[in-house]
């Protein structure tokens, strides 16, 4: 949900424009491997049309990128992001 509590629904083309990916790449490579139905996208009324949930995609995209940063453990218990 965004700041006012609503969800931003995007078509494949709109999502592609935001992520700077080709729509075909989203459909062939990301959908059902990192973007999952019910979490990142829905098929309204059980139809073929796909609507992506921007807030869920942004949350998981940003969360996974911070977890993959290289970290070096420090003696005092902290970490150094190398």
C-alpha positions as CSV (number, residue, x, y, z in Angstrom):
1,X,0.0,0.0,0.0
2,X,1.2,3.5,-0.7
3,X,1.0,6.5,1.7
4,X,-2.8,6.9,1.4
5,X,-3.5,3.2,1.9
6,X,-4.3,2.3,-1.7
7,X,-2.4,-0.1,-4.1
8,X,-0.8,1.0,-7.3
9,X,-1.8,-1.5,-10.1
10,X,0.4,-1.6,-13.2
11,X,0.2,-3.3,-16.5
12,X,3.2,-5.2,-17.8
13,X,4.1,-2.2,-20.0
14,X,3.9,0.3,-17.1
15,X,6.0,-2.0,-14.9
16,X,8.6,-2.4,-17.7
17,X,8.8,1.4,-18.0
18,X,9.4,1.8,-14.2
19,X,12.0,-0.9,-14.0
20,X,13.6,-0.2,-17.4
21,X,13.1,-3.7,-18.6
22,X,11.4,-5.0,-21.7
23,X,7.9,-6.2,-21.1
24,X,8.8,-9.6,-22.7
25,X,11.6,-10.0,-20.1
26,X,9.2,-9.4,-17.3
27,X,6.8,-12.0,-18.7
28,X,9.4,-14.6,-19.6
29,X,12.0,-14.3,-16.9
30,X,10.7,-12.5,-13.9
31,X,7.0,-13.6,-13.7
32,X,6.7,-16.8,-11.6
33,X,10.4,-16.9,-10.7
34,X,10.7,-13.7,-8.6
35,X,7.3,-12.1,-9.2
36,X,4.6,-14.4,-7.8
37,X,0.8,-14.4,-8.3
38,X,-1.0,-13.2,-5.2
39,X,2.1,-11.4,-3.9
40,X,3.4,-9.3,-6.8
41,X,0.6,-9.6,-9.3
42,X,-3.0,-10.6,-9.7
43,X,-5.2,-11.7,-12.5
44,X,-8.5,-9.8,-11.9
45,X,-11.7,-11.8,-12.3
46,X,-9.6,-14.9,-13.2
47,X,-8.8,-13.6,-16.6
48,X,-5.6,-13.5,-18.6
49,X,-4.8,-9.8,-17.9
50,X,-2.1,-9.3,-15.3
51,X,-1.9,-6.3,-13.0
52,X,1.3,-5.9,-11.0
53,X,1.2,-4.6,-7.4
54,X,3.9,-1.9,-7.4
55,X,4.3,-1.5,-3.6
56,X,5.0,-5.3,-3.2
57,X,7.5,-5.3,-6.0
58,X,9.2,-2.2,-4.8
59,X,9.4,-3.6,-1.2
60,X,10.9,-6.9,-2.2
61,X,13.2,-5.4,-4.8
62,X,14.7,-2.9,-2.3
63,X,14.8,-5.5,0.5
64,X,16.6,-8.1,-1.5
65,X,19.2,-5.6,-2.8
66,X,20.2,-4.5,0.7
67,X,20.6,-8.2,1.8
68,X,23.0,-8.9,-1.1
69,X,25.5,-6.2,-0.2
70,X,28.9,-7.6,0.6
71,X,29.6,-7.4,4.4
72,X,32.8,-7.9,6.3
73,X,32.3,-8.8,10.0
74,X,34.1,-6.5,12.4
75,X,35.6,-7.5,15.8
76,X,33.1,-5.2,17.7
77,X,30.1,-7.1,16.3
78,X,29.3,-4.6,13.5
79,X,29.8,-5.1,9.8
80,X,31.6,-3.1,7.1
81,X,29.8,-2.8,3.8
82,X,32.6,-3.4,1.4
